[in-house]
Amino acid sequence: MKKVGQHLDPGEVLELVEMPWTELVSKSLNGEIRDVKTIVAAMWLAHEMAD
């Protein structure tokens, strides 16, 4: 990844956190992660990694 400037909407917060994909999936399933786009990405990743 390469750091670039952000162009966030007013009130928008973006936090980049590095973690293993299994932890991402676990946190998505147990409610720790509440952002829907992140949860969808985690479920897609879990599906792809299961193949």
Number of C-alpha atoms within 10 A of each C-alpha: 3 3 5 6 5 7 7 9 7 6 6 7 7 8 5 5 6 8 8 7 13 13 12 21 20 15 15 20 14 9 10 10 14 12 10 10 8 14 18 13 14 21 16 13 15 16 10 9 10 7 5
